[in-house]
Amino acid sequence: MGKNLYQKVWDDHLVGPLENGQYQIFMGLHLIHEVTSPQAFGMLKDKDLKVAYPGRTFATVDHIIPTDDQSRPFSDPMAERMMAVLSDATEMHGIEFFQPNSGSQGIVHVVGPELGLTQPGITICCGDSHTSTHGAFGCIALGIGTSQVRDVLASQTLAMDPLKVRRIEVTGTLSTGVTAKDVTLHIIRMLGVNGGVGYAYEYAGAVIEAMTMEARMTVCNMSIEGGARCGYINPDETTFAYLKGRERVPSGAGFDAAKRRWAGYASDPDAHYDDVVVIDGSAIEPTVTWGVTPAQALGIGERIPDPAAAEGLDQELMSDALRYMQLEADAPIAGTKIDVAFIGSCTNGRLSDFQAVADVIEGRQVASSVRAIAVPGSEKVDQAARALGLHNIFTAAGFEWRKPGCSMCLAMNPDKLVGDEVCASSSNRNFMGRQGSSTGRTILMSPIMVAAAAIQGAVADARDVFQLEQTS
Amino acid sequence: MNDLVKRSGRGVYVQGNDIDTDRIIPARFLKCVTFDELGPALFYDERFDTQDVSKGHILDAPVHQGASIMISDTNFGCGSSREHAPQALQKFGFEVIIAESFAEIFHGNCTTLGMPCLIMEKTQRKALAALVGHHPDAEFLIDLQAQTLMFANEQFSFTMKDSAREAFLTGRFDPLDELLVAKDAIQAVAARLSYSDHSG
């Protein structure tokens, strides 16, 4: 029997067994940012340890950085302090830091791939749950806690339990107006927010194979929202074409050799899986959330479910969600008024996301009741969007075009909801209080669905608002 | 009498499925460069309104002050990888978490901090939660070796992830020292890999 990609990467990076039954696994690439990593440098200092492989760690600043005025010192003194601690630590330990205005700063999960640091067949970790994003390249990418950041800094390894692997095949063809975000929300809706516990997800099937790398990143990004420890897609020609010519990818003969090696990591045709799930991609509708977990989602044409249909604490969770969201069971989700529209984040803050929106909003106007912001995922995304004039299309339509960062995905910078505002958001979490107000409400959706909601002032079907024709 | 394997203390039941780490510690409290001050911020937006007035959350009930064992429901600790969540629980005073299931990153973070995550199936957990409500002053006696829990003269059973249980039984819940021992083996893997670092 052949091996799946997860097993191949695991075997390649195995250092050995540990006494408690776990295994020690080498980490090829370690990414750090200012929220979860500065404390780890303090822990190293307490133990008088050094960074073992500084050339394998790269730093950026994303969570706390303002998206309007990024001049130093930041207006928030605590944000400034976190930035200073990371800056000092990386300098002291010889770690490359993608500083603001370096041309390479951005959200950690946008920066790694666009620089070509993220490559097939490697192990990647970062003190951030959305590290699963990098799995789009056919690598094993893990979100970790701060003590594990310490472990990796000190040893370049992690103590790990092996995962089971679930293959999720998305078959068929996506309808016009249905995007990678709809696919991932649909998968989570079907399998639940804890359906992936104990698993790595391997995404496959015609729909996944047809996706661009940026779309694949959107799918892998949300693996963690389905409870999976990581998610990946087998590397193929799409992967190699994306990587060719990237700053940190070998060129010439080195690239050809790397490509042959990368291709070898793809799961064997007769690989074993612990579970296989098949999802009909042709049946997926533009999907939005109605509640406070990413699994509380529905197709745009559907009605909000009735908690009475559920049992026990699940019923309670649904009732609490409806109360928090101020929504009614059995009401359509379309037509729900919004106050804020946010396009950005590690889920949907890449060039193709802004391109897709620019294509449909040109010549249209954001509703006067809506505050709309577009936040590129990185300086490179910003530069590329500006070169194409996308920022002008956004601002002409009534969006603010901001500087790169995590922004309103988790509102650790000044971009926050106020009171119980409703936000149509291209981000990844609709948890209570997620976007900076303890009563703020989030409705997750794709970037073009956010654009449709921004223009209508209410949740709407982008296919109707933008008259998207089915092409076949 | 608390040691790694035997735990005691009073309990509190925080009800809910899918309690995420944003609820355990809202993002604004992540603005810190050490974890030292996180205790009071635990479940802040569930416990206090926007004017910082108590909403009467169970964690603030006088009878549950000093509780060190938290009971919750399914998929506890889902969402963000922030270690700030288990750090806040620990600094608030919790030493053991009991739930039907745990999100994995959260579970790993708790283990490394020396805070066991006990998995208890629904029927027993519901009975235990109800009993804790009736006897907030009663003491738990938890034995990780036997995987038993005594409370108010009743015995309950739980399971643990094998590697986590082993880590507590052997006192190796923080893996760093063992990871560092393998220095040469790590170097050998680094050299064997067909890719190096990506610098410059």
HADDOCK unambig.tbl for C-alpha pairs under 7 A between the chains (distance, minus, plus):
assign (segid A and resid 13 and name CA) (segid B and resid 189 and name CA) 6.65 0.50 0.50
assign (segid A and resid 15 and name CA) (segid B and resid 185 and name CA) 6.12 0.50 0.50
assign (segid A and resid 15 and name CA) (segid B and resid 186 and name CA) 5.99 0.50 0.50
assign (segid A and resid 15 and name CA) (segid B and resid 189 and name CA) 6.43 0.50 0.50
assign (segid A and resid 20 and name CA) (segid B and resid 163 and name CA) 5.16 0.50 0.50
assign (segid A and resid 20 and name CA) (segid B and resid 166 and name CA) 5.15 0.50 0.50
assign (segid A and resid 20 and name CA) (segid B and resid 167 and name CA) 5.44 0.50 0.50
assign (segid A and resid 21 and name CA) (segid B and resid 163 and name CA) 5.46 0.50 0.50
assign (segid A and resid 22 and name CA) (segid B and resid 163 and name CA) 6.09 0.50 0.50
assign (segid A and resid 26 and name CA) (segid B and resid 186 and name CA) 6.96 0.50 0.50
assign (segid A and resid 35 and name CA) (segid B and resid 30 and name CA) 6.73 0.50 0.50
assign (segid A and resid 35 and name CA) (segid B and resid 31 and name CA) 7.00 0.50 0.50
assign (segid A and resid 36 and name CA) (segid B and resid 82 and name CA) 6.69 0.50 0.50
assign (segid A and resid 38 and name CA) (segid B and resid 33 and name CA) 6.01 0.50 0.50
assign (segid A and resid 39 and name CA) (segid B and resid 33 and name CA) 5.53 0.50 0.50
assign (segid A and resid 39 and name CA) (segid B and resid 34 and name CA) 5.36 0.50 0.50
assign (segid A and resid 55 and name CA) (segid B and resid 197 and name CA) 5.83 0.50 0.50
assign (segid A and resid 55 and name CA) (segid B and resid 199 and name CA) 5.88 0.50 0.50
assign (segid A and resid 56 and name CA) (segid B and resid 197 and name CA) 5.13 0.50 0.50
assign (segid A and resid 56 and name CA) (segid B and resid 198 and name CA) 6.91 0.50 0.50
assign (segid A and resid 78 and name CA) (segid B and resid 31 and name CA) 6.18 0.50 0.50
assign (segid A and resid 78 and name CA) (segid B and resid 32 and name CA) 6.94 0.50 0.50
assign (segid A and resid 79 and name CA) (segid B and resid 31 and name CA) 6.69 0.50 0.50
assign (segid A and resid 82 and name CA) (segid B and resid 32 and name CA) 6.92 0.50 0.50
assign (segid A and resid 82 and name CA) (segid B and resid 33 and name CA) 6.15 0.50 0.50
assign (segid A and resid 117 and name CA) (segid B and resid 198 and name CA) 6.22 0.50 0.50
assign (segid A and resid 127 and name CA) (segid B and resid 81 and name CA) 6.62 0.50 0.50
assign (segid A and resid 128 and name CA) (segid B and resid 80 and name CA) 6.86 0.50 0.50
assign (segid A and resid 128 and name CA) (segid B and resid 81 and name CA) 5.47 0.50 0.50
assign (segid A and resid 129 and name CA) (segid B and resid 80 and name CA) 5.33 0.50 0.50
assign (segid A and resid 129 and name CA) (segid B and resid 81 and name CA) 4.85 0.50 0.50
assign (segid A and resid 143 and name CA) (segid B and resid 81 and name CA) 6.25 0.50 0.50
assign (segid A and resid 144 and name CA) (segid B and resid 81 and name CA) 5.94 0.50 0.50
assign (segid A and resid 144 and name CA) (segid B and resid 105 and name CA) 6.32 0.50 0.50
assign (segid A and resid 145 and name CA) (segid B and resid 81 and name CA) 5.62 0.50 0.50
assign (segid A and resid 145 and name CA) (segid B and resid 82 and name CA) 5.95 0.50 0.50
assign (segid A and resid 145 and name CA) (segid B and resid 83 and name CA) 5.01 0.50 0.50
assign (segid A and resid 145 and name CA) (segid B and resid 105 and name CA) 6.96 0.50 0.50
assign (segid A and resid 145 and name CA) (segid B and resid 109 and name CA) 5.83 0.50 0.50
assign (segid A and resid 146 and name CA) (segid B and resid 83 and name CA) 5.74 0.50 0.50
assign (segid A and resid 151 and name CA) (segid B and resid 176 and name CA) 5.78 0.50 0.50
assign (segid A and resid 155 and name CA) (segid B and resid 179 and name CA) 6.53 0.50 0.50
assign (segid A and resid 155 and name CA) (segid B and resid 180 and name CA) 5.83 0.50 0.50
assign (segid A and resid 159 and name CA) (segid B and resid 175 and name CA) 6.80 0.50 0.50
assign (segid A and resid 194 and name CA) (segid B and resid 75 and name CA) 6.23 0.50 0.50
assign (segid A and resid 197 and name CA) (segid B and resid 103 and name CA) 6.71 0.50 0.50
assign (segid A and resid 197 and name CA) (segid B and resid 104 and name CA) 6.66 0.50 0.50
assign (segid A and resid 225 and name CA) (segid B and resid 79 and name CA) 6.46 0.50 0.50
assign (segid A and resid 227 and name CA) (segid B and resid 103 and name CA) 6.68 0.50 0.50
assign (segid A and resid 229 and name CA) (segid B and resid 104 and name CA) 6.89 0.50 0.50
assign (segid A and resid 248 and name CA) (segid B and resid 198 and name CA) 5.84 0.50 0.50
assign (segid A and resid 313 and name CA) (segid B and resid 16 and name CA) 6.70 0.50 0.50
assign (segid A and resid 313 and name CA) (segid B and resid 17 and name CA) 6.55 0.50 0.50
assign (segid A and resid 317 and name CA) (segid B and resid 17 and name CA) 6.84 0.50 0.50
assign (segid A and resid 410 and name CA) (segid B and resid 27 and name CA) 6.68 0.50 0.50
assign (segid A and resid 412 and name CA) (segid B and resid 27 and name CA) 6.19 0.50 0.50
assign (segid A and resid 412 and name CA) (segid B and resid 28 and name CA) 5.68 0.50 0.50
assign (segid A and resid 434 and name CA) (segid B and resid 22 and name CA) 6.55 0.50 0.50
assign (segid A and resid 438 and name CA) (segid B and resid 45 and name CA) 6.03 0.50 0.50
